[in-house]
Amino acid sequence: MKIGSVPLESTAALAPMAGVADRAFRELCVRFGAAYVVGEMVSAKGITMGDRKSDELLFLSDEERPAAVQLFGDDPAIMAEAAQRVLVYRPQAIDINMGCPAPKVVRSGGGSALMRRPETAQAVVKAVVKAVDIPVTVKIRTGWDESEKNAVELARRCEAAGASAITVHGRTREQMYAPPVDLDIIRQVKQAVSIPVIGNGDICDAKSAARMLEETGCDLVMVGRGALGRPWVFAQISAYLKSGTLLPDPPVAQRMRIMIEHIRTLCDYKGTHTGMLQARTHAAWYMKGLRGAASYRREIGALESMEQLEALAYQVVRNQEQTLTE
């Protein structure tokens, strides 16, 4: 498929997860076959006011393309100005967040709050499309709550305003991330618009990606939490969709090597202190499901250096080998 004029070589994209889908993780996922990545959401108002933190969130390297930056806000003029300013980072697309359920974002009028104001949402899309010469995409939810499921209406409005693609997270704002996704709503959106539709929610492996594609008819799937500690999921999805091959997870030793490389890159980009603080969360994800994972939590919570992480990884591999020989 294409987003505007941008061709995508595979069928699974990385979702824009705040605090997680940073440059180091995006680059790693692209290496494993992610078709497309979207950066962490950034406040349009912050960009227009020269917020320094925005630069780190918006930076895109050559190793993570094709890539989009994601903006949130509810003022068409400010969103348009921010969209023009972020062109300096050379994104292939600009994604507008209308799905974030975080109270702070919703109170500001952005994120999923825009789903309650479809006219404003349409005006935002129209303003951003007019302001830039690259594709503009939109990420929405099924609606605000069970009584306000208006994804189809909003998708049509976004298409009319010039959006090049729509991502639908198959839950309402009220549901956050807990219940199973509503595939039927995603299917309805796909049938209602002529632009590409990206299905998002509960995609954790190759089979769940295939189910999303088959039951909704969507053009692309977007993987969020299913990629945490498992960047190789993109290679697994690609293999299954192409040939029906179910690739196993990497052996523990390889998993630990991937983790170390990921955290080392994270520290290179953000500095050792910040990198190792964030490494504690990532390390727990990489070890999830391994035998003895619970016993490593104390050590993970005290990580302060790459040397400690490498020692822990060595211990994990050694314990796994001992288990296999027992």
Secondary structure, 3 states (H helix, E strand, C coil): CEECCEECCCCEEECCCCCCCCHHHHHHHHHCCCCCEEEEEEEHHHHHCCCCHHHHHHCCCHHHCCEEEEEECCCHHHHHHHHHHHHHHCCCEEEEEECCCCHHHHHCCCHHHHHHCHHHHHHHHHHHHHHCCCCEEEEEEEECCCCCCCHHHHHHHHHHCCCCEEEEEEEECCCCCCCCCCHHHHHHHHHHCCCCEEEECCCCCHHHHHHHHHHHCCCEEEECHHHCCCCCHHHHHHHHHHHCCCCCCCCHHHHHHHHHHHHHHHHHHHCHHHHHHHHHHHHHHHHCCCCCHHHHHHHHHCCCCHHHHHHHHHHHHHHHHHHHHC
